[in-house]
Amino acid sequence: AAGTDTQSYVCMEVGMGLAKGIQLARSKKFAAAIEAINKCKKDMALIGGSHAQRNLFELVLADSGKKLGY
């Protein structure tokens, strides 16, 4: 992630941002979790994986929103 190429961007910005969102949701910081995941959402497909695997992040967003009363 220390480089300047596309893979470095994907690891540092997208991968770490999504991981941070999951960690924030687990820490019951739901608004921050939503913000972190939404920030990465447009580039989420760059991390690869199946649609079902990436759907995990959508589920965390929905659950965090529900916990905040959205």
C-alpha positions, -999 to 999 in steps of 0.1 A, spaced: 0 0 0 30 23 2 32 28 -36 15 52 -59 0 26 -84 -37 15 -86 -32 -15 -64 -17 6 -37 -47 29 -38 -71 0 -37 -53 -15 -6 -48 18 13 -79 38 5 -106 12 -4 -95 -19 16 -85 -1 47 -115 22 45 -139 -7 43 -120 -25 72 -123 7 92 -160 8 86 -165 -27 98 -144 -20 129 -164 11 137 -197 -8 133 -184 -34 157 -175 -6 181 -211 7 179 -199 39 162 -226 35 135 -225 70 120 -188 69 116 -191 34 101 -216 46 75 -193 75 66 -162 53 62 -180 27 40 -198 53 19 -165 70 12 -152 38 -4 -185 27 -20 -178 41 -56 -145 21 -58 -157 -10 -39 -157 -32 -70 -119 -26 -73 -113 -49 -43 -125 -79 -63 -145 -107 -48 -179 -118 -57 -210 -96 -55 -220 -117 -25 -188 -110 -7 -190 -72 -14 -226 -73 -3 -213 -77 32 -204 -40 33 -240 -31 21 -253 -52 49 -231 -34 75 -244 0 60 -280 -12 63 -275 -25 99 -257 7 110 -285 28 96 -311 7 113 -293 10 146 -294 48 141 -331 48 134 -328 55 96 
